[in-house]
């Protein structure tokens, strides 16, 4: 199979929050948009972190008052990213290696331009590959 660029598969609608956003508000954004993560950006749209559904398991387990807790306390800061020119095989390898389901896509200035997820990869494969014989 030829390697396809991340730009062809990624979602370009990315929901972002700031690091001082309350986790309750971030959770509301995720629920309203039926998404599994929000990307944390600065005022210029540059990546600062990511908050995923897995992080909410920690929030609930630790029972912090969620209405007073900023996203910065739970977001992952050392975020593995992809660029639009990366191959999807490389993106998939990174996701498998690190156990991620979401990989932010950034430009040369680290500004977030998209998101590639395991669902995006599965959707691409289901469209491109003929089903196995029954």
C-alpha positions in Angstrom: 0.0 0.0 0.0 1.3 3.4 -0.9 2.0 5.8 2.0 -0.6 8.5 2.2 0.1 11.9 3.8 -1.5 12.7 7.2 -3.2 15.8 5.5 -5.4 13.5 3.5 -6.8 11.7 6.6 -6.7 14.2 9.4 -9.7 16.1 10.8 -9.3 19.8 10.3 -12.0 20.7 12.8 -10.0 20.8 16.0 -11.6 21.9 19.3 -9.2 23.9 21.4 -9.1 25.2 24.9 -6.7 27.4 26.9 -4.6 26.0 29.8 -6.7 28.0 32.3 -10.0 26.5 31.0 -11.8 24.7 33.7 -12.0 20.9 33.2 -15.8 21.0 33.5 -15.9 23.4 30.5 -13.5 21.2 28.6 -15.6 18.2 29.3 -18.7 20.0 28.1 -16.9 20.9 24.8 -16.0 17.2 24.4 -19.5 16.0 25.1 -21.2 18.6 22.9 -19.0 17.8 20.0 -18.8 14.0 20.6 -15.0 14.0 20.6 -12.4 12.2 22.6 -9.9 15.1 23.2 -9.4 18.8 23.2 -6.1 20.4 22.2 -4.7 23.0 24.6 -3.2 26.0 22.7 -1.8 29.4 23.6 -3.2 32.7 22.3 -1.4 32.2 18.9 -2.8 28.7 18.4 0.5 27.0 19.3 0.2 23.6 21.0 0.6 23.5 24.7 -0.9 20.2 25.5 -3.8 17.7 25.0 -6.6 16.6 27.3 -8.3 13.3 26.5 -11.0 11.1 27.9 -8.3 9.1 29.6 -7.3 12.2 31.5 -10.9 12.4 32.8 -10.5 9.0 34.4 -7.7 10.5 36.5 -9.8 13.6 37.3 -12.7 11.5 38.6 -10.4 9.1 40.5 -8.6 11.9 42.2 -11.9 13.6 43.0 -10.6 17.1 42.7 -13.3 19.8 42.6 -13.7 19.8 38.9 -15.4 23.2 38.8 -12.2 24.8 40.2 -9.6 22.7 38.3 -7.9 24.2 35.3 -7.0 22.0 32.3 -3.3 22.7 32.9 -3.4 20.4 35.9 -4.3 17.3 33.8 -3.2 17.9 30.2 -0.3 16.1 28.7 2.4 18.6 27.9 5.0 16.4 26.1 2.7 15.8 23.1 3.8 13.6 20.2 2.7 15.3 17.0 2.6 14.8 13.3 2.8 17.2 10.4 0.5 17.2 7.4 3.4 15.9 5.2 4.0 12.8 7.4 2.9 9.5 6.1 0.0 7.9 7.8 2.1 4.8 8.4 4.4 6.9 10.6 1.5 8.4 12.4 0.0 5.0 13.0 3.3 3.7 14.3 3.6 6.5 16.7 0.1 6.0 18.0 0.7 2.3 18.5 4.1 2.8 20.1 2.8 5.3 22.7 -0.7 3.9 23.1 -2.4 7.1 21.8 -5.7 7.5 20.1 -5.2 11.2 19.1 -2.2 12.8 17.4 -2.3 16.6 16.9 -1.1 17.8 13.5 1.0 21.0 13.7 2.6 23.3 11.2 6.2 24.5 11.2 5.4 27.0 14.0 3.8 24.3 16.2 0.3 25.8 15.5 -2.4 23.1 15.5 -3.9 22.6 12.0 -5.6 19.3 12.5 -6.0 16.0 14.4 -5.5 12.4 13.3 -7.2 9.7 15.3 -7.4 6.0 15.3 -11.0 6.4 14.0 -9.6 8.5 11.0 -7.1 5.7 10.2 -9.8 3.0 10.5 -12.1 5.0 8.3 -9.4 5.5 5.7 -8.6 1.7 5.6 -12.3 0.7 5.4 -12.7 3.0 2.3 -9.4 2.0 0.6 -9.1 -1.7 1.2 -11.5 -4.3 -0.3 -13.2 -6.3 2.5 -11.7 -9.8 3.2 -13.5 -12.7 1.6 -16.1 -14.2 3.9 
